[in-house]
Amino acid sequence: MRRHHDMGGMEAGPVDRAEHDYAPWEKRVDAILRLLSDPKRRILRVDELRRGIEDLGPGAYDELNYYERWIASISNLLIEKGVISIDELGRKMAEVEARHEAERAKGGRA
Amino acid sequence: MSDSHGHSHPHGQPHPFQPDIEDSALTHHQLLQLAVGELLMEKGIFTGDEFRRTLEDIDSRNPGDGARVVARAWVDAEFKKRLLADTAAAAAELGVDAGTIPIMTVENTPQIHNAIVCTLCSCYPRLLLGLPPDWYKSRAYRSRVVREPRAVLAEFGTTIPEDTEVRVHDSTAELRYMVLPMRPEGTEGMSEDELAKLVTRDCMVGVTLPDNPSN
């Protein structure tokens, strides 16, 4: 069966040639993948990243943007491989969010 | 920072406004990125310095590297042979690190026009061309360019003669491609540096042709 990402030869509309500047957080996702897949570390391979993206399912594939799919796949693979745990990831996300909100409040912009 | 952009956009239009990240709440995926990055550094998987240097390397890559390689191949037939045989080794001669994933250079001729795509995802010769443009990763490009390449190229304003074969190369995680365009006519007297300026990102993807100086 053809999976969702396997779109070569399908019907589709015109190519939208508009481009956006890569946001800093998008480049940071790219940097994380480069480091994890480099010859020094070899923790993730690019084809594993793709498999992880395919495993997000058709809904996520269409609703998330490009680097959202990447970081979702990277996190799932790191958990799957036991590099990080779901619990520590959850705690770290809460910590990062609290820190960011404190910064916003300090700036008077919250 | 210089004012060179490393990307193309229609001039005369302002850049899209990019708000400071401190000004707004983080999205779920931005939080995920920051959390994963911090955890990996805390665990010593990579250092903050390695992370910063990787970001700098990403920013330093742009189609100018690929253009230098193409221009050298136009002026040096022996270099072109080496490029077609082993792209990374040839790029290294010019001080360009093309990375560890093999890249195959495909040569345009009067008989064959080449274009590249990654139908399954977004594999792209990033180390020679920088990060890919949005359309390269789009459903429309990935779906259609393998089925009706001439129609897709026409949307980029490119018409390939009917008697020229159009070949589309589908990249994978293990093999990427770069197009070696044909040297435009009327460029016989130009230097290698001048030639490199005619070589755009899109012509190394194969959706356009190099700028013709007589136009």
Interface residues (C-beta under 8 A of the other chain):
Chain A: H5 D6 M7 G8 G9 M10 E11 A12 G13 P14 V15 D16 R17 A18 E19 H20 D21 Y22 A23 P24 W25 K27 R28 V29 D30 A31 I32 R34 L35 L36 P39 R41 I43 R45 V46 D47 R50 I53 L64 Y66 Y67 E68 I71 A72 I74 S75 L78 V83 I84 E88 L89 K92 M93 E95 V96 E97 H100 E101 E103 R104 G107 R109
Chain B: H7 S8 H9 H15 P16 Q18 I21 E22 D23 A25 L26 H29 Q30 L31 L32 Q33 L34 A35 V36 G37 E38 L39 L40 K43 I45 F46 E50 F51 T54 L55 D57 I58 D59 T100 I101 V117 T119 L120 C121 S122 C123 L131 P133 D134 W135 K137 S138 R139 A140 Y141 R142 S143 R144 V146 R147 V152 E155 F156 D170 T172 A173 E174
